[in-house]
Amino acid sequence: MALVGASGSGKSTLMNILAGLDAPTAGTARVAGRDLLTMSAADRLSYRRETVGFVWQQTSRNLLPYLTAAQNTALPLRLAGRGRRRAHARRALELLELLHVADCRDRRPHEMSGGQQQRVAIAVALANDPAVLLADEPTGELDSHTAAQIFEAFRTANETLGTTIVIVTHDQAVASEVRRTVAIRDGRTSTEVLRRSEVDAGTGRETVVAREYAMLDRAGRLQLPADYVRALDMRDRVALELESDHIAVRRDDSGEL
């Protein structure tokens, strides 16, 4: 899934809370059965090591420059004290092969391209088999071709390992790469798009069908998609009509205040 929104909408704040980097002060936040509001410092450290993986936009933040790809990938396992060194090396190689960067296992970051570094960074984030992998603008420094390779790596992790992938981005084009897109405006969830694949029984052709939803809060308020509002030139207020099975929302052309 992707979290999208303009700069300042709250995406990175939410991401840092989900990653255990920032402690929420109110509300409810749960990831994989863990309550993020009641964690002690030790619990939060354990959570970051075992429950979530993280990929930063800046490739230099994801990898230690003096370690090879294989050593970087094995490092989270060593820090967590899981298994023996030979098992660490085997797990690292499995992940690098899965993400098609096994040929980089003996290279240090400066010997790899930006796309290779990000795929190794994904391997590092997956090393401890987290329930959730969080990625903050992971393709922000990459060209479109390389970005497509990174999204393919995320899909591989999602489909092969069963890892939930959450990508934060301001790029609406990312929406076509994921199955679920949640838009945030002014710190609140505004709309959600769900996509599913359908296969035509006659031709066997597969198409992706998307459906957009507006989020309704407990007071009955919702945020209409900005594209819809602009397309119909809606301003200030709208006209509502209650039908038998839906509510019609139309531009107010009455001219009355």
N, C-alpha and C positions, 0 to 999 in steps of 0.2 A: 504494500500500500504506500501511497505518497501523501504527505502533508504539504499543501501548497498555500501560498498567500504572499501578500506584498511584504516588503521590508518593514519590520516593526509590528507585524500582526500577532506575534507570539509564538511563532514556529520554533525558534531556537530555545526559548524558555521551556516550552513543553518537552522538547527533545532532551534538554539537560535534566529535567525532572525524571523523565523515563529512564535516562542513563544512570541515575543515582549521583549525578554531579552536583545538582542543586536540591536542597530539601524543601518540599512544599510546606507552606505555613497554614494552609486551610484546604478544604475540599476533600476529594477522594482520589487516590492514585494507586492502582494495583497493576502489577505486571507478573504474569505467571504465578498468581496466588500470593505474591509478596505485597504487603502493605507498605508503601513508601513513606507514609506519614509517621509510622511507629518504629522505624528502624533506628538502632543504635549505630554508632560510628563503625563498630565491628561488623554489624549486619550489613551496613552499606558497602563496606569493602568486599565482603563475601558476595554480595549481590552483583557488584561490578565484575568480579572475577568469574562468577559461575552462571549468572542468569542472562546477562546482556553482553553483546559485543558492540563495538563502536568503530565507525570509519569516519575520519575527518575529511573535509574538503582538501586541505593542504596535504599533499602526499608526504611532505617532510615530517609531519606530526605523527604519522602512522607507523613509521619504521625507524629503528635505531640504525644510524648510518654506518656503524662499525661492525654490524652483524650481517650475515648472508640472509637470503630469503628463507632458507630452511631454519636457520637459527632464530630469526625473528618469529617465525611461525611456531616454533617449539617453546619459545620463551614463556607464554602464558601457562603452558602445562607445567613448566619447571617452577614458576611462581606459586602455582596452586598445589604443588607437591603431588601431582598425579602420576603414578607409575614410575618406571625407570627411564633412563636416558634413551635407551634403544627404542622403547615404545614411543617416546616423544618424537624421535626422528622419523619413525614409521608413520605416525599420525600426520606430521608436517608434510611428508612426501605425498601422502594420500590426498591431502587438501590441495596442494600445489598441482597435482595431476588433475584433480577434479576441475580446477579453475584454469587449466591449460597454461600453467607457468612453471611446470616441472623443470624446464630447461634453464630456469633462472635460480635454481635452488642454491647454487654456489656463488651467486652474484650478490654484491652489495647494492644498496639502493641507487648509488650514482652510476652503476653499470646497467641499469634498467631504464626503459622508457616510462613515461608517466602512466600509461595504461597498465604496464606490467607491475609497476609499484602499487597501483590501486588494487589490482587483483591479488597481489601478495598481501596487501593490507586486509582484504576481505578474508583471506585464509587465516591471518592472525586473529581476526575478530571471531572466526568460527572455531578456533583451536579447542576451546573448552566446551564445545557443543552447547552454545547458549540457546535459550528458548526464543530470544529476540535479537535480531541484529539491527542496530540503528545506524543510519548513514546521513550525515549533514552535508548537503550539497556535494555529493561524491564525484560528480562529473563537472563541477564548476570550472576546473582548470584544464579540461580536456576538449579536443575537437569532437565533432559529431560522430565520426567513425569510431574513434576510441571510446566515446561515451556509450555507443551501442554495444561494444564488447563488455563494458562494465555492467550494463543492465543484463546482458546475457549471463554474466557470472552470478548476479543476484538471483536471476531466475533459476539457475542451476542449484544454488544453495537452497532456495525455497522448495523446489520440486524434488530434489534428490535427498536432502537432509531433513526436510520438513521444518526448516527454520522460518519463523515469521520475520519478514523484512519490512522495515519502516524507513522511508526515505523522505527527508525534508528538503524542499526545493522551492524556489520562486519561479521556476521555469514551467509554464503550463504544458509545454511539449512533452514533459516527462509523463504526463497523465496517460498517454497512449501506451506507455511501457508497463503499466501496472494494472492490477485487477480492481483496485479500490483507490479512490482519490477523495481525501477529505480536505475541504478548503476552510481556512481560518481567516476571519476578518475581525479586527479590533479585539483580539483575545478570545473570541468565541467561535465555535464551529458553526459555519454558515450553510454549506452545502456538502453533499456526498454523492459521488458517482460510482456505481457498481457496474462492472463489465463481466460478461460471460460469453463463452464460445458456443455457437450454434452451428450444426452441420445440416445442410440441405439434403433431405432424403433422396431427392432425385439426382442431383449433380455431385453430391459428396463434398461440395465446397464449404469450407469453414469460414464463418464470419464472426466478428466480435460485436455483440449488441451491448450498448451502453444505456443506462437509465440514471437520470439525475434526480436527487432528492433534496428538499430543503429541510433543515433541522428545526423542529418545533420545541420551544422551551416550555417550562411548567406554567408560564403565564400566557401561553398561546401565541407567543411572538415567533416570527420566522424572518430570515433574511433571504430575499429573492436573489437569484444569481444576477450578478452585475451585468452580464451580457444580455440577459432577458430584459432587464430594466432599461438599458440603453436602446435596445432594438425597438421597444415600444414607446420610448421617450416618456417614461413614467417619472413624475416629479411630485414631491410634497405629500400627495395622498393618492390612493387608488380606490376604485369602486369594487365592492364585493357583492357577490350574489350567491346565495345558498341553493344548490341544486340537490336532487335526490341522492346523488352519490359522490358529489364533489363540490368544491368551492371555486367559483370563477373569480379571477382577479383581473380587472381591466383598468386601462388608463381612464382617469377622471376627466371627462370632456364637458362636464356640466357648466364650468365657469364660475361656480358658486364657491365662496370661501367658507 
